[in-house]
Amino acid sequence: MYRNLRMGLLLAAGILLMAGSTYMVWRAGSAQRAPAPQASTDDAVIRFASNPEPAPRIEVHDLSGKVTSMDGLKGKVVLVNFWATWCPPCRMEIPELIKLQQQYRDQLQIIGVSEDDEADQVHDFVQKVGINYPVVMAAPDLIAAYGGVAALPTTFIVDTEGRVVQRHLGILDGETAEREIRSLAGLPVDVRVEHFEDTGQIFSKNVDKATELPDVDFTGLSPDQKKQALRTMNTEGCTCGCKQMLAQCRMDDSTCDTSKERAAAIVKETKEGAVNRPASATPTATP
């Protein structure tokens, strides 16, 4: 039943894709609009993390039995692409990934991580489509190593030193990806490179470092109240179906009305909690 429901939702997402918008599919089963790729807000700018973390050191066997190791790929730019055959947006971006792998085969290695259930089905799809990069089957430890993958497709960009410097949710923008590859590989690029601190844009575990969240107005809160509100958003789950904390949902999907409304309510409750506290109540210090 769940499989049929998921396929129905994905078919609807595929129809929406034909309208020309960028979409992704939440692993929880609901289809939602993806935010614009983080590195393409301005066509003249690409962005990488200033505090990159090493890519997970996991060895996996691809569908042909070959061992793929992140340690063995240092010196190349690596794109770790989480996808599935049942995901329409994932299928739409594959031709672009094939093109990039062919064009930059000396500087780039793409690794596809399939979240399908059946390896034989994935193998047949790889052969049919002509995927020219290794594809491995996702395992719980691999997904966890990348901080959890809430939506498909999701692509992590790894630099030549083996550090994760960017993450893209939804269909990968080919032009942006090519610029990132060229920049990281030391090839000429026609864009400016900027850096940002990863506060959940790449790894969800870093979201507790964020002092601002998309479309969340902390105006009127004292510094301690703001910390309290952020702490609540980092410990309360979102009910939209993404299976993430509110703060991470805001970071990943700024179009989510559920997390937006709840975040606004938390700010209001935090503010009113201080204003409306009974005079006899003993103030509680906020760490």
N, C-alpha and C positions, 0 to 999 in steps of 0.2 A: 504494500500500500504506500509506504513512504517513498519507495523508488518511483512509483507511478506519479505520486504528487510532485516529487522533485522534477521529474521529466516534464510534467505539465507546466510547472513554473519556468523551467529553463526554455521551453518552447516559446512561452510568452516573452521571455527576455530576448530570445533570438529575433522575434518580430520587432521588438523595440529597437534592436540593434540596426535594423534595416533603415531606421529613420536617421541614422548617421551619428547618434550619440555614443559615448563611451560607457559601457556597463561592465559590472562584474557580478559574480554569483557568490553569495555568502555560503559558506560550507554548512551553515545551519539549515539551508534549503530555501531561503527567500531571496528573490532577485531585487537588488537595489541599484540605484544609479551610483556610479563610481565618481570620486572626485577627480578633477583634472590631474594628470601626471605631475608630481611635485617638481620635477626639473624643467617643466615647460611653461611655467607661469608667464615667463617673458622669453620670447624666441631667441633673444640675444644672451641668455644666461642659462648655465647649468649649475647644479648645486650638489655638493658632496658633504658628507658629515665631517665635522672637524674633530670628532671624538670617535672614530670608527673602531669597531670591535672585530677581533679575528673571526673569520668565517668558521663555523662549527667544523671540528676536525673529525669527520665521519667518513669511513670508507663504505661504499655501497657497490653492489653488483648491478650492472645494467642488464637489459633484456637479453644481451648476447653472452652474458656471464663475465664480461670484462669488469675488473675492479676500477672504480673511479674514486680518486682521492683528492681532496682539496689541497693537501700538502704537495702533491705532485703537479699541481697546476700553477704554482707560483711562477710569476714571469708573464702570465697571460691574464687578460681581463676575463672574468667569469660571470656569466648570467645564470643564476639558479632560478628556473621558471617552474613554479607550482601550477599544475593544470590538470585537466581530466577530459576524456573523450566526450563525456556527456555535457560538457560546458560549452555552449555556443561561443561566448567571447574568447575562450581559449583556442577553439578551432580557428577563429577568424585571425588571430595573431600569428599562427604557426607559419604561414608563408613568409611573413616579415622576418621571423626568427631564422628560417632556412636561408633566406637571402643574406642576412647579417653573418651567419656562420660561414657561408661560402665566400663572401667578400672579404672577411677579416679572419680567415682560417689560421693565419700565422700569429695573430695577436689575440684571438678570442676563442673561448670555449664555452658553449652553452650546455647546460645540463637540465634536461627536462625531468621533473619529479611528478609522476602521475599519481593522482589520488583515486584512480579507478580501483575496483575490487578484483578484477580478473586480469592477470598478466597476459594471458593469451589474447584477449581482446585488444589490449594496448599494443602488443606486438604486431597484430594484423593491421591496426590503424597506422602504426609507424611505417610499415612496409607500403601500405596503400598510398599514404600521403607523401612519402619520400623524405621523412625527417632525417637530416644529416648530422645530428648530434646525439650523444648518448641519452637514453631515457631510463630512469630508475623508478621503481615502485616506492611510493611514500610509505614510511613506517612511522609509528607513533614517536619513536625517539628522534627521528629526523625532523618531523614537524615541530616537536617540542624544542629542538636545538635552534630552530629559527624563530623562536618566540611564539610559536603557534601561528597558523595560517588561517585566518578567519574567512578570507574571500579568495575566489579564483577568477581569473589568473592573478597571481602575485609573483613579481620578479625582483630578486635581490641582485644588486650590482656589487661585484667583488673586485677590488683593485689588484694590481700586479703583485702586491705584497700580501695578498690573502686576507684583506680587511673588507668588511661590508660597509660600503660608503653611501648606498642609496637603496631605496625600495620603491617600487611602483605598484599601485593597486589598479586593477582593471587592464584593459587592452594596452599593451606597450606601444607608445608612440615611436614609430621607427626612426624618425628624424632626431628626436631627443636621444634615443638609445645610441644611434650612430655617433652623435656628438660626444656622448659620455664615453663610449668605447675609444674613440680617437684620442680624447683628452687623456684618459687613463693610460693609454698605450704610448703616449708621447708623440702622437701624430698631430699635425697642424689642425687647428679648429678655428672657426670664425665666430666664436662666442666668448663671453666673459665667464670665468669660473668663480663661483662664490662658495662659501662654506657656512654650514649651520650646525648647531649643537643638536645631537639626536636626543630629543625629549619625547620619544614615542613615535617619531616619524618612521623609524626603521624597526627597532626592537621594542615590543610592548613593555618590557621590564623597565625601560627608561622613562615611561610616561610620568612616573612620580616625580621626575625632575622638572616637569613643565610648570611654568608659572602663568601661562595663558593657554586657553583652549579655543578652538574655532567657534565664533559666534556665542561665546559665553561672556556676559558682561558682569565683571566683578566690582563695578563702581559702587561706592558707598560702604564697602567692607574695609575694616581695618586690616593691617598685615596679618595679624593672628587669625582673624575671621576668614581671610582669604585662604590661609593654609588649612584651616578647618574644612572649608568648603571643598578645596581640592582633595583633601584626604578622603572626604566622603565620596567624591566622584571616582576616586581610585579604589574604593572598597565596595561600592554598590554596583551590582550588575545591571546592565541595560536590558530592558524587556522587549526590545525590537526583534529579537531572535538571533542577534549576532553572537551571543554567548561571550561577550566581552564586558569589562568594566565600563562605566559611563564615560570616563575620561578617554579611554582608548577608542570607544565608539565615536566620540566627538573628533578625535584626531584622525581616524580612518575615514569617516563618512560624515562630512559636515552637512549633508542633506538630510540626515536622520532627524525627523521631527520628535521622535520618542526621547532620544538622549538630550536634544536641545531643550525640550519642555521640562524634563526632569532636572537638568542642570540649572535652569532658571529658577525652578522651585527650590532647589537646594540653596542657591544664593539668597533667595528671599527668606527662607526658613532660618538661615544662619544670621542674617541681618536682624530679623524680628526676634530671634532668640535672645539677642543681647538687649534689644530695645524693650521687649515685653517681660523680661525676667522680673519676678516679684522682688520687691525691695528687701524682703527677709532672706532671699536665697543667697547662698554663699557662692560667689563667682568661682568658676572652674578654670584653672589655668590651661591654656592651650599650648601644647609643646611647640 
